[in-house]
Amino acid sequence: MIRAVFAIAAIVLGLSVALAQEDPIKARKALMKANGDAAKVLADMSKGDKPYDQAAVNKAFATFQDAAAKMPSLYPDNTKDGDPGDQFNASPKVWQNMADFKARFVKFGDDAKSTGATVKDVDSLKAALGPFGKNNCGGCHETYRVKKG
C-alpha cells in the first residue's frame, strides 16, 4: 500500500514538473485553482455548509504548502505578458519585485503549515481562516494580480 502511494506521488510530481517546464502559465493557473478549491472547502466548513472534516482540512493546508513550494519557479521572464485570453494575469510588479513575490510564497507555505497545525475543530478553523487568507492570499492578489477588462 505504501509503495503504491509513493509511486502515485512520484508520478504526480513528475507530471507537475513536466507541465511546469512545458507551460508555466498553465501550471500556475492549475495550482491557483487547486488553492481556490481548497479554500472553498475550508470556507464551506467554517460557514457550516459542510460538516467539519479534519482530513479535508489537512488536505487543504497541504495543498497550500505544495503550491507555495512550486509557484516561485513558475514565473520565468518569458511569461511576463501572461495569457491574453485570461481574465486574471500576473502584474508586471511580479517581475519588478521578484524577491518580495517569492518571499510571500515562503510565508504562505510557512503560514499554511503552522495554521494547519492549529486547526482541530470548526471553531479553530473559523478563528484561523480569516487572518490566514487576508495575510496571504488577499494581500498577494491585491499587489500581484491584475484583473483585465
N, C-alpha and C positions, 0 to 999 in steps of 0.2 A: 504494500500500500504506500509506504513512504517513498519507495523508489518511483512509483507511478506519479506521485505528487511532484517529486523533484524533476522527473522527466517532463512533465507538463509545464512546470515553471521554466525549465530551460528552453523549451520550445517557444513559450510565450515571450520570454526575454529575447530570444533570437529573432523572433518576428518583429518585436518592438524596435530592436536595433536596426534591422533591415529596413523597416518602414521609415525610421528617422533618417537613415542615410539616403533613402530614396526621395522622400518628400518631407522635410522638417515641418512645413506648414501643416500638412495633413496630420502629422504625428502630434504636434502641439494642440491642434484642434481636438483630436481624439482624447488626449489627456485632459484637456479642459472640459470636454463633455463628460468624461468619467468623474471629474471633480464635481460638476454640476449635479450629476445623477446621485453621487454620494451625499452631497449637501441636501438634496431634496429628501432623501431617506431620513437623514437626521432631523430636518425641519418637520417632516410629517410626524415623526415620533414625538418631537418636542411639543407639537400642537395637539397631540392626541389623535391624529388622523390614522396613525398606525400604532399597534402595540409596541412597547419598548422591547428591543431585541439586542442583547449585548453582542452577539456575534455580528449582527449588521452594523452596530456602532464600531466595533473593532475593524471590520472590513472597510468602513467609510474612512476612518482615520488612517488606515494602511494605504488606501487609495491616494489620500492627500500626500502622504510621505513618499509614495512611489512617484507621483507627479513632480513633487518638489525636487527629487533627485534627478529626474530626467529632463525637466524643462530647460534649465540653463543652456544645455548644448543644442537646443532646437531653434536657436535664433542666430544662425550664421549671417554674415553680411549680405549674402545674395538673396535673403528673404525680406529685406527692408521694405520692399514695395507690397508685400502681402499678397493676398488673393483678391483680385479685382471683383469677383462675384460674391465676396463675403461681406455681410453687414458689419461685422466687427473685425478690426485688424489691430495689430500691434502699432503703437505710436512710434514715431521716429525717436521719441525720448528713450526708448529701449536701448538703441544703439548709441545715443548720446551719453547715456549714463549706465552703461552695462554693469559696472561694479555694483551700483545700488540695486539694479534689477536682479542680479544674481544673488546678492545678499538677502533680498526679500524672499527668494526661494529657500535659502538656507533657514531663515527664520520661520517660514511657512512649514518646512519639514520638522524643525525642532518643536514648534508650537503644536503641530499635529501629534507628534509623539507624546509630548508632556500633557497636552489637553486630553488626548485619548486615554491616557493612563488614569486620569481623574474621573472620567465618566463611568459611573457604576449603576446609575438608575436614571429615571426620567427627570428627576429634579436636578441632578448634577449635569445632565445634558442641557436642560434649559438654561442653567446658570453659565455654562461654558460656551454654548453655541454662538450667542450674540457677539461677545467680545472676540472670540476666535475668528469669526467671519469678518467683522469690522476691521480688526487689526491685521488681517492678512488679505483675504480676497478683495474686500471693498477698497482698501487703500491702494492696492496694486492696480486694480482695474481703473480706478479714477485717474491714476497717474500714467499708466502704460497701455491703456486700451482706448481705441478711437471708434466711436460709432459713426458709420457713414450714412449719409442721406438722412 
